[in-house]
Amino acid sequence: MDMIGFDQYYNMDPCQHSKILLPIPENVREVPCDGCSRVDACGVSMAECVAFRVWSASGDYEDKDVGRLMRVPRELRGSRGI
């Protein structure tokens, strides 16, 4: 029986946290939506500003980008009929 590498390491030392590195950036700043006046409207329309898109990818953003260039992500456009 062939063992999968992850299972082999897990069975050898199950009490340690996973050693798999995911490409998730460390957040330099808090989410740009905190304190934004559009947070409720964005939640309803599922729109994102430049600051949120950049923060999602890198963990940081420019203050001038909060609330700028609002758009609904492509993945959600078809499902909402937009």
C-alpha positions as CSV (number, residue, x, y, z in Angstrom):
1,M,0.0,0.0,0.0
2,D,1.4,3.4,-1.0
3,M,1.3,6.1,1.6
4,I,0.6,9.7,0.8
5,G,3.4,11.9,2.1
6,F,1.2,14.1,4.2
7,D,-0.4,11.1,6.0
8,Q,3.0,9.6,6.7
9,Y,4.2,12.8,8.4
10,Y,0.9,13.2,10.3
11,N,1.1,9.7,11.7
12,M,4.7,10.2,12.8
13,D,3.9,13.4,14.7
14,P,0.1,14.1,14.9
15,C,0.4,16.8,17.6
16,Q,2.3,19.4,15.6
17,H,0.6,22.0,13.4
18,S,0.5,21.3,9.7
19,K,3.7,22.1,7.9
20,I,2.1,22.9,4.6
21,L,2.7,26.5,3.6
22,L,-0.2,28.2,1.9
23,P,0.2,31.3,-0.3
24,I,-1.7,33.5,2.1
25,P,-0.2,36.9,2.7
26,E,0.4,38.3,6.2
27,N,-1.9,41.2,6.8
28,V,0.2,44.4,7.3
29,R,-3.0,46.4,8.1
30,E,-6.5,45.6,9.1
31,V,-9.2,45.1,6.5
32,P,-9.9,48.4,4.7
33,C,-13.7,48.0,5.3
34,D,-13.4,48.8,9.0
35,G,-14.5,52.4,9.3
36,C,-15.5,52.8,5.7
37,S,-18.9,54.5,5.2
38,R,-19.7,52.1,2.3
39,V,-19.3,48.8,4.2
40,D,-23.1,48.1,4.4
41,A,-23.7,49.0,0.7
42,C,-20.8,46.8,-0.4
43,G,-22.1,43.9,1.7
44,V,-25.4,44.1,-0.1
45,S,-24.1,44.6,-3.6
46,M,-21.0,42.4,-3.1
47,A,-18.8,45.1,-4.6
48,E,-15.1,45.6,-3.8
49,C,-13.0,48.7,-4.0
50,V,-9.3,48.9,-5.0
51,A,-8.2,48.9,-1.4
52,F,-10.0,45.6,-0.6
53,R,-8.7,43.9,-3.8
54,V,-5.1,44.9,-3.1
55,W,-5.4,44.0,0.6
56,S,-6.8,40.6,-0.3
57,A,-3.7,39.9,-2.5
58,S,-0.9,41.5,-0.5
59,G,-2.2,42.3,3.0
60,D,-1.6,46.1,2.6
61,Y,-3.3,49.0,0.8
62,E,-3.1,52.7,0.1
63,D,-5.5,54.9,2.1
64,K,-6.5,56.8,-1.1
65,D,-7.8,53.5,-2.6
66,V,-10.6,53.0,0.0
67,G,-13.9,53.3,-1.7
68,R,-12.3,53.9,-5.2
69,L,-13.2,52.0,-8.4
70,M,-16.0,49.9,-7.0
71,R,-16.9,46.7,-8.9
72,V,-18.4,43.3,-8.4
73,P,-15.9,40.4,-8.9
74,R,-16.2,38.5,-12.2
75,E,-17.0,35.3,-10.4
76,L,-20.1,36.9,-8.9
77,R,-21.3,38.8,-12.0
78,G,-23.0,35.9,-13.7
79,S,-24.6,34.5,-10.6
80,R,-26.3,37.8,-9.8
81,G,-27.4,38.6,-13.4
82,I,-25.1,41.6,-13.6
